[in-house]
């Protein structure tokens, strides 16, 4: 099988997919190659542990991209056409250390500051 392409994008992580879409919209013939079964890289959620228990495979937070025009202005139609939505879990993150100590980050900044204070 042969394909003619102007651009070959290696990998289908969210940044690669965004790049591929912009290139295709500019008139380029784009081919995206991916070794995994599912595209999306760090944006993928899968049932890995038990049926019904869905978790993010690679990335744990997409906080900065939410202010990017790709998402904020829905430039690629990810929200409108594909139903992309972000959830804001609370707590945001939780880390258990080998010594039994735990650290939690919350949506409420004051609660998170209190957590930091325990270690400062």
N, C-alpha and C positions, 0 to 999 in steps of 0.2 A: 504494500500500500504506500503510495506517495502522496504528499500534500505540497502544494505551493503556498508559501507563507512569506510575508515581509518580515514578521517578527515571530520568534519562538520564545515563549515564556516558560521558564523552568520552575515548576511548582505551582500549586494553586492555593497558596495561602491568601488571606484577605488582601494583603498589599499587592500581590501578584495579580489577583483577579481585578482589582481596581485599575491597575496599570493596563491590563489587557482590554478592559472595557473602554478606557479612554483612547487607547490606540485604535481599537476597532471603530469607535465613533469618528475618529479622524480619517477613516478610510483605509487603514492598513488591514491586510489579511493577517490574522493572529491565530496562532495555535498555542494552546496551553497544555503542557505535559505534566502529569502527576503520577506518582507511583502508588499512592494510597487509593483505597476504594472510594473515598469521599473527598470532594474538594472543600476548601475552606481553611485549612491549616488550623491556626489558633482559634478560629471562630466556630469550630466544629464541636458539637455536643453529641455524646454517644452513651449507650448503655454498656458500661464496661465491667461493672462489679456484679450487679444483680439486675434482673428484669425490672423495668420501671424506675431504676435509679439512674437518672441521666446526669452526666457531669461534663464539664468542658475538658476536652482531651489535652490541649496544650496550654492555652492561655487562661489566666484567671481574672483578668480585668481589662476592659476596653474603655477606660475612663477618658483618655485623651481624645480618642477618635470621635467621641460623641459631639464634640464642638467643631470638628472638621466639617467643611461644607459638603463633603461626600455624604455625611449622615445628617448634619443639622439642616442643610438645604435640600436633602434627599436628591442630590444631583444625579444619581444613578438609578433612582426608582427603587432602591432596596426596601424602603418602608412601604411605599405606595403599591408597587407591583409584586413584591415578594414577601411582604409581611414581616420584615425584620423588625424586631423590637428588643430593647434591652430592659432587663429587670435590675432593680437596685436592691440587692439582698442586704439584710441587716441581721447579723454583722456582715461587714464587707469581707473580712478575712479573719482567720483564726489559726494560730500557730501553736502547736504543742511541742515543747522542747524535751530532749531526752531526760532531763533531770526532773520532769514532772511539772515545771512551770508552764504557764500558758499566757499568750498575748492575743488580745482581740482588738480589731479595728472596727469602729462603728460608723454609721452615717453621721451621727451626732458628733461633731468635732470635740466638744467638751468631754464626752465619754472617752474618746480616743486619747485625749490629753491626759485624762486620769490614768489610763493604762500605761502611757509613757512614764508618768510620774512614779509608778511603782518600780521602774527600773532606773530612774535617774537619781 
